Structures are given as C-alpha cells and as structure tokens.
Amino acid sequence: MQQHMEPGKSTVIVTGSSGLIGSAAVESFHALGAQVHGIDNNMRADLFGAQGDTRQNLRRLQEQCQDFVHHHLDIRDRPAILSLFEELRPDLVIHAAAQPSHDLAAQRPFDDFDINALGTMNLLEATRQFAAESVFIHMSTNKVYGDAPNERPLVELETRWDYADESDFEGIDETCRIDRCLHSLFGASKVASDVMAQEYGRYFNMNVGVFRGGCLTGPQHAGAEQHGFLNYLFRTIATGGHYTVFGYQGKQVRDQIHCQDVVAAMHAFYGNPRQGEVYNIGGCRENSASVLECITMAEEISGQTLSWSYSDQARKGDHICYISDMSKFRSHYPQWQLEQTLPSIGEETWQAVSTHIHAQ
C-alpha cells in the first residue's frame, strides 16, 4: 500500500460537486486546505425537475469555500474533461456525478449510459493521461448487485424483512455476484463504470477505489421520488404531500449512511490507497430500517402525520432487504468509524427540510 500526501497540499477534482456527496467532499477537503475544483452542470435539475435543482448547494459552496473553483462542465464532454485534467493534474479525483434513477434510466437510456459509463471512462482516461499517480475514488452503488441479494433466505417480521440465515446477519459483502440477475438499466450502466474503474486500477496499476454506496443521506440532498428516499420522505411530510410506497408491504430494508461518514471513508482511502479495490459503503445494520420504520421515525421527529398509500407494484430489480456489510473496509481502514446514527440523520434531515421550506 502507498501512503499518499496530506489533503492540504493537494489539488482535488470533485465531479457532481453540487450534489450530496460531492458538496460534502468539497467542504471537507477545502477545510483541510486543498485546492478544490468542482465539475457540475446541474444535470440533476434536468433529470428530476425543480426538486433536483442543486444551485442552492453551489451558492452555499461559493459563499463558504473562498478558494473553491466551479467548472460548469458535462462529464460527457471528452475534450473539455481532457483539457481540464491536463491543466490541473489533480492529486485526487472524487467521481460522484451520475444519473442515479432506475425509472429515468428506462426513459432516457442513452443519457443514462453516456453519463454513468462513458462519463466515467472520460474521467479515468483523463486521470491516466495527466495524473496517473493520483488517487481516483469512484462512487458506485449497491445496485451493481442487481436483484441477486433477493436470493438470500428472508424472514418477514412485523415491520421489516430480515435475513433468515445467521451468516447473513451483517448483510451483503463484496463477494455477491454482479451478473446473471436483473439490474435495471441504471444498475447495468453502473456495473460498466464500476468494472472499468477496477480495470484502470488493476491493469494500469492506478490508485483506484470503488465505493459501492447504499442509501446516501445528508441535509443538502435534493431528494425526489425517483432518488433520495429519506430526504424526499421528510420533504413530503413538511409540504403536506402524498407519499407512495411501492411493493413488499413497505417492509423493504435499506441502510442509511450520512454523507460525512462517506467523505471520512474517502479521506481514509486517500491516505492509504489501493489499486482497483472495491468496498461496500453504507450505514450497516445499526442504521438499517424499512420504509415503514422510516415513516414512523419521520412522523415521530416531525410531529406530523404522513399521507401515504400503498402500490403493490414493486420497482423492477428493487432490493427486498439490503444491508451493507462493511467488514472489508473496516479491516483495511480500522481508524474509520460510523459516526452518524439513523435518528440523528433523521433529526438533521427534518431540520434542513423544514427550514428550507419555511424560507421559501
């Protein structure tokens, strides 16, 4: 393993810099003195409409991070990406830009693949050409496993599904297969980028880490029905809207991880990178909850009742019970700890959502 330089002496490029993980990474590395450049074209507003608009995050970063440099670039623009990387020759690349929705991928398959697969390829090759010794962190997703996790024996409890086999208690680890299953087009495009990132690490001996994220959360999330579950849930309560639960009696389980804990994992990997390594990144069992349990939590925190209904039509390829097993990452980076609990995430999300709505 290679010990890398301190963040304060680094040039850092963050893609998706106005999004949840990207903006958290910008703030964190900027606070340590790094020269941070963000790449973001507010594609989320194009994908999700006004709910997905990230310009508020961009304004906040520009106000709070004086040396932060924003580049309104599309990662699909290969000449522009190559030119920027040639100019900056970064020490660290955090790739958090993506088309993140199952449903939109089916409606806009070319956009989905071009953003997730070809955009990632552009960034990897630009890094290889102009910053081959740098560290590249690719935000992948647990959706690369497709619906293979649904093959694990499950038991139905009062408010959630859970693993029936004691050996699965900690959740899904990185040995879960990623092929011969249903992914959604989004999951398939993320598989392409995930495997390509691994290949650049292993074939070209580059410092590439692939982070397969679970449900990523934080107060700056621009949640929408198609993506950003917890933020969208709290926003629906705050606005008096109506929420739809899709399939599995609302007992499907996810583990939530705060964006600051994700960024802390990035810091750990940057300090001691590996070549083409893959890690599950999530809230683990301690931050796991079903949709029904999250609704109850949101109602208790907000003091309001959610209007919701149930649709028996589950989303294609949806996980019934997914909990991230982070044993591998913890073994490689024992200094990393999960700091944010699910209740604290819920409290912070409600505070951010209600404050934003009242300010409008």
C-alpha positions, 0 to 999 in steps of 0.5 A: 500500500502507498501512503499518499500526501496530506489533503492540504497540499493537494489539488482535488477534482470533485465531479457532481460537486453540487450534489450530496456527496460531492458538496460534502467532499468539497467542504471537507477537503477545502477545510483541510486546505486543498485546492478544490475544483468542482465539475457540475452542470446541474444535470440533476435539475434536468433529470428530476425537475425543480426538486433536483435543482442543486444551485442552492448547494453551489451558492452555499459552496461559493459563499463558504469555500473562498478558494473553491473553483466551479467548472460548469462542465458535462462529464460527457464532454471528452475534450473539455474533461481532457483539457481540464485534467491536463491543466490541473493534474489533480492529486485526487479525483472524487467521481460522484456525478451520475444519473442515479434513477432506475425509472429515468434510466428506462426513459432516457437510456442513452443519457443514462449510459453516456453519463454513468459509463462513458462519463466515467471512462472520460474521467479515468482516461483523463486521470491516466493521461495527466495524473496517473499517480493520483488517487481516483475514488469512484462512487458506485452503488449497491445496485451493481448487485442487481436483484441477486441479494433477493436470493438470500433466505428472508424472514418477514417480521412485523415491520421489516424483512430480515435475513433468515440465515445467521451468516447473513446477519451483517448483510451483503459483502463484496463477494455477491455476484454482479451478473446473471440477475436483473439490474435495471438499466441504471444498475447495468450502466453502473456495473460498466463504470464500476468494472472499468474503474477496477480495470484502470486500477488493476491493469494500469496499476492506478490508485483506484477505489470503488465505493459501492454506496447504499442509501446516501443521506445528508441535509443538502440532498435534493431528494425526489421520488425517483432518488433520495428516499429519506430526504424526499420522505421528510420533504413530503411530510413538511409540504403536506404531500402524498407519499407512495410506497411501492411493493413488499408491504413497505417492509423493504430494508435499506441502510442509511449512511450520512454523507460525512461518514462517506467523505471520512471513508474517502479521506481514509482511502486517500491516505492509504490507497489501493489499486482497483479495490472495491468496498461496500459503503453504507450505514450497516445494520445499526442504521438499517430500517424499512420504509415503514420504520422510516415513516414512523421515525419521520412522523415521530421527529416531525410531529406530523402525520404522513399521507401515504398509500400503498402500490403493490407494484414493486420497482423492477430489480428493487432490493427486498432487504439490503444491508451493507456489510462493511467488514472489508473496509473496516479491516483495511481502514480500522481508524474509520468509524460510523459516526452518524446514527439513523435518528440523528440523520433523521433529526438533521434531515427534518431540520434542513427540510423544514427550514428550507421550506419555511424560507421559501 
